[in-house]
C-alpha cells in the first residue's frame, strides 16, 4: 500500500476544502436564487389571499366611519403567518391597516415593505417582510460528498501530470546532445560534439593531447609531474598519433620532441580547449590539463594528468 507524506495529505486536504467552498458557493447561489423566486410568488399569493379575506375581516370602514377590530386583525395576522410558516414561504405579514401581529418569528425576517391595495370598499395598507438571506443559506451534504470524492481524483491527476512533465524533461535532457571531447584525426581538430567549434592545433600539441587522453584513460591514478620526464608510454602514444597524421597526409615534417617545451605545448592545448568548451565550462574540467597552483608547485607537486577522464567521455575518429 502506498504511503503518503504529511505534505501530500495537507495538499489533499487543501484541495478538498477548496472544492467544498466552491461547491457550497454554487449551492448557496442556487438557494438564494430559489429564495428570490419563492418570495415573489409568495408575495403575489399573499396579496391575492389578503384581498379575498378582507371582505370577511373586521378591518373597519372609513366611509362608514367604523373602527378596525384590532384583536381580530392581530389574530388573523398570526394565523396567516402560521400558515406561511407551515408551507415554508419566505414571507411574513407584518401589519394590516396599521395593526401588527404578535408573530415571534419576525426576528428571522427583515426588509419590511409597505404597499396599498384596493378591495371592493376601500384601500388597504399592508406591510410584509422577507426572510433574512443568512437563514436561507444552508450547508448542503452534496458539497461535502462532492469534495471528498473529487479531491483524491484531482490530486492523483495532478501527480500524474507532474510525473509526465518530469518524465518529458528527463527525455528532453536525454535527447539533448551532451558535450564531450571529439577528436577527429582526419581533420586534425578537436570539438565538443554539440556545436561547430573545431579549432585546429599544431602537430605537436595535437599529437601530445591525443596521447595524453589515451594515457590518462589507461592510467587514471598516475600523476604527470613537470619536474619529471614524460612517461615513455605517453611519448610512444604521441609518436603513434604523429605517424597516423603522416598516413592521413597532414604533415611530412620531422617527428617533434614531445619531451621538450612541455609548458608551451600544454598552454596551446588549454587555449584550444577554452575555445571548444567556451559554452560548457562545467564539462571542460575533465578534459583540461590542470594549471599549476601555488608557488613551487610547478616544479615539485603539480600534475597535469586528466584524472577524471573515462573512455565514454571521448570519441576519437580515424584512430
N, C-alpha and C positions, 0 to 999 in steps of 0.2 A: 504494500500500500504506500502510495506516495506521501511523503511528509512535507508539509508546508511550513515555511518560516513565519515568524511573527509579523514581519513586514508584509508578506503576502496576505496574511489574514487581515491585517489592517487595511490593505488595498481593497480586498474583497468587501470588508465592512463598509468602507467609504463608498464603493460603488453601490452597495445595497441601500445605504442611506440616501445617496443621490437619486437613485431610481424611485425610492419610496416618496421622497419630496416631489419629484416630477410627476409621478402618477397621482399623488394626492392633490397637487395643484390642478391637474386636468379634471379630476373628480369634483374638486371644490368649485371649479368654474362651472361645471355642469350642474352642480347643486344650486349655485346662485342663479344660473340661467333658468333652471326649473322653478326656483322660488319666484323669480320675477314674473314668469308666465302664470304660475298659480295665483299670485297676488292679483294680477289684472283680471283674471277670470273670477276670482272670489269677489273682487270689487264690483264687477258688473252684476254678479248674482246677489250681492248684499243690497245694492240699490233697488234691484227688482223686488227682493223679498220685503224690504222695509216699505217700499211704495205700496205693495199689496196689503201688508199688515197694518199700515197706518189707518186704513178705513175702519178697523175694528179696535184700534188702540185709543185710549182716552188721552189724546195729546192736546186737548183744548182747541179753541177756535177764536181767532182774533175778530172775525166778522161778528160772531155771536157773543164775543167778549167772555168766553168761558175759559177757566184756568186749566193748566196742564196737571194731570194727576201724576205727580212726581213719583210716588211709590210704585204705581202701576208701570210707569215707563221704566223705572230703575229695574224692576223685576223682569220686564221684557228684555232689557239690555243684557242682564245677567244670563237669562235663559238663552238668548240669541248667541251670546258668546260661548256658552257651554256647548251649544250645538256646533259652532265653528271649531271649537277645540276637539270635539269628538270626531269631526270629519277631517281634521288635520289641515284646515285652511289657515294660511299665514296672514290673517287679518282679524281685527277686533273692532267692534262697535264701541266707540268711546262715549259718545253722548248723542241724544236725540232731543231736539227742541230745547237745548240748554240743560238737559237733565243727564247727569253722569250715572253710570252703573257702579256696582261695588265689586267688579271683577278683579280678583287678586292676581291674575295672570298678566295684567297690563305691564308688569315690570319687564317682561320679555319683549315688549313692543315699543316702538319709537316712531318718529316721523309722523306726528298727528296731522291729518288732512281734513279740513272742513269744507263742505260744499252744501249747496241747497238744491232741493228737488221739488217739483210741483206735483201735488196729488190732486184729487178732484175738487178739494175745497180750499187748500191753502199751500203756502210754501213751507217746506220742512228744512230745518237746519240739522245737518248730520255731520258728525266727526268720527273718523276712523283712524286706526294706527296699523302699521306694518310690523311684522316680526323682525327683530334685530338680526342682521346678517350673521353675527357670530353664533347665534343659536341655530342657524340653518346649516352651517358647515359642520360636518361630522366625519370622524375618522372611518374610512371605508376599508374593510378587510381585503378588498381586491388590491389596494395599493401595497399592502404588506406582502400578500401572497405573490403578486407580480414581481416585487423587488427580490424576494427570496428565490424565485425561480430563475429570473433573468440575470441576476448578479453573477452567479457562478459561470453561466454561459458566456457572458461578456468578458469576464476575467480570463476564461480559458481561450476565447477567441483572441483577446489582446496578447496573451502569452504566445499563442501560436503565430500570430503576425510578427511579434517581436523576434521569435526564433527564426522565422523565414527571412526577416530583414538581416539578422546577424549571419544567417547562412549565405544570403546573397552577397553580403560584404566579404565574407570569407572566400566565396567563389570568385568574386571580383579580384581579391588580392592574389588568389592562386593563379588566376588568368593573367594578371598583370606581370609582365616580364620583370624579373628581379635582376639587378645589376650584378655582374660577375666578370672576372677577368677573361677576356677573349684574346688569344694570341694567334695571329694569322701569319704563318711563315711565308705563305705565297705572296702576301702583300708587304711583309715586314712591318706590321703595325700591331698595336695593342688597342683594345677597345673595352667597352663595358657591357656589350650585348644588348643595350637598350636604345641608345641613340647613335648618331652617325659620327661620333667623335673618335677619330682614328689617327692619332699623331704618329709621325714617322720618327724612328730612332736611328742613330748611327749604328753601324755594325757592332761595335764593341759593347755599348750599353745594352743593345737589344739582345745580343747573344748571352751576355752575362746575366741579364734579368731572367731570360727563359731558363737558363741553367740554374739560377738561384731558386726560381719557383719549383722546379723539379726536385732540386736537392732538399729544400725545406719540407716538401711533402713527404719525401722518403726518410728524412732525419728531423722530425719535428722538435726534438729536445736538444739538438746540437747547437751550441752558440757559435756565432761567427764574429770573432773579435778583430778589431782593426790592427792591433799590435802583433797579430799573428798572420802567417801566410794563409792564403785562401786554400781550403782543403783540396787535395788532388782530385777527388771525385767531382767537385764543383768545377774545377778547371777543365777536366776531361769532358764534362757535360757541355760547357761553353764552347769548347773546340768542336764538339759534335754538331752543335747548332750552327756554328760558322761553316762547317763543311756542308750542312744542309742548305745554307744560303747560297753557297757556291753552286750546288746542284740546281737550285732554282733560278740561277742566273742573276742574283742580286749583287754579286761582287766578284772581283778577280784579284783583290788585294791580298797582301801578305797577312797571315794569321796574326792578330794582335796579342800582346802580352796581357792577359786578364788579371795578372797579379799586380801590374803597375797602375799608378794613378787611381787607386780604388775610390778615394773620396770624390774625384771628378766623375767617375763612372756612376756612382750611387746618386750624385747630385743630378745628373742628366736623367736618370731613371725616375727620381722623385718628381722632377719637373714635368715629365710626360704623364705620370700618374695623377698629378694635380689637375692636369687638363682633362684626362679621361674621366676622373671621378669628381669633377667640379660640382656636379649636381647631386652627388651621392656621397657626402662626406662620411656618413656612418659606415658605408660599405668599403671605403677606401682603406681603412686601418689595417685590415688583414693582408692587403697587397703591398703596403707601403713600408719599405725598409726603414726602421726606426732611426731617428736622428739621435746624435749624442746629446745627453742631458747632464749638465754639471761639469765643473772644471776637472779635468783629468780623466773623465770617463771615456774620452775618445781613445786614449792610449792604453787603458787598463781594464775597464769594465764594460764598455759599450759593445752591444751585439747588434748587428744589422739583420739577423735572421728573421724570417717570416714565421713566427712561432704558432700562429693561429690558422695557418693555411691547411686546407684539406683538398683532396683530389676533386671532389664535386664542385669546388669553388672556381675551378679553372677549366677553360676549354682551349686546347691547342690544335689549330688547324694546319694541316700539311706537315705534321711531325714525321 
